[in-house]
């Protein structure tokens, strides 16, 4: 007996039954993005770990969950926990600053986070992301929200809600954080252990704690939206005015503060309307300081990441149906050694002509092969027995009616192509 292997905890095999959802979602997301002028980018699965570790003492939650390792040369590398920093790294390294701005990119990639696995939370996850680098206009924010909304509409996922907030800039946020800390300072004995840490390390995250005691305290906390500087206030107001033009279902939510460290101004998340904050479907926002932080010139940017795993789970939950193109419509069956060789050739002639076909060469009996053909649900079975092999002919069996016709071998591929086209 060989050793029994198991996939690593928190990872999963995406089996063929789920691949059809994956392919469908990918196709819709990519089409919507490309029609809106986004271009695809693929970056390496691992990067210099320093790319993700920024802001001394203020580690983003994603950083502490990173898979970090040393390669044989002693370089410290990280399996990417998210896509925004790598895209900004590529923007700078590959000279995209000199392209006409903004640069609009999309990606579909796997990411790695050493999180505690649970329903909808994996250690290897898939995200579809959009990034627009080099444009500070509020229209970019509104346009990304509109693009995400369109992606979900095209999937027929209607049970979603978009939660929007602004978390200010380097001018107004520190002032607000002071106010927030002042509000919490007398209440620290009443908050959970995590919030005690958040108070010191990342006070904004006090606002999205889900602990019952903390929820109660959050109710009266000052809101950033009332404490924005005039530039942030005007920017956010314009974003909302543009989003209003499009009749998008959104809610202003002062608790949306996001888990990553680079956000400034507009932030938003996509939720299942019933389940709320638990397992958000996607999230994003502006990150106007990140390009500079990674060594570039001052460059505004905005982006979004959709969890593909969670989107597919949502489609399964809402029982979203979609049509799938059937790839295999022909089965090739054979009887006898000579026929087997001819069938092998016929199968490859069909595939060369772009006609999906299958055969089972190890199944002896014609009855067994026809059963397989029925199970596959093909429209036609092509049969070559000893007699047809000798005559140079092929029987075309229409699986629905059971009718059989004989054609010369040379004509069969053309006849089938024509029948499938007119079907
Ligand atoms: P994020 O909120 O960390 O943002 O992740 C975006 C989405 O990825 C989440 O809303 C969720 O659907 C999915 N996701 C995250 N972690 C997991 C997990 N462990 N298992 C399953 N799904 C997960 C970002 O990563 C930002 N880079 C998004 C962004 C792009 N912001 C600006 N541009």
Boltz pocket constraint, residues with backbone or C-beta under 6 A from the ligand:
constraints:
  - pocket:
      binder: B
      contacts: [[A, 81], [A, 82], [A, 83], [A, 84], [A, 113], [A, 115], [A, 120], [A, 121], [A, 122], [A, 123], [A, 124], [A, 125], [A, 126], [A, 127], [A, 129], [A, 130], [A, 131], [A, 259], [A, 260], [A, 270], [A, 279], [A, 280], [A, 281], [A, 282], [A, 283], [A, 284], [A, 285], [A, 302], [A, 303], [A, 304], [A, 305], [A, 306], [A, 307], [A, 308], [A, 309], [A, 310]]
      max_distance: 6.0
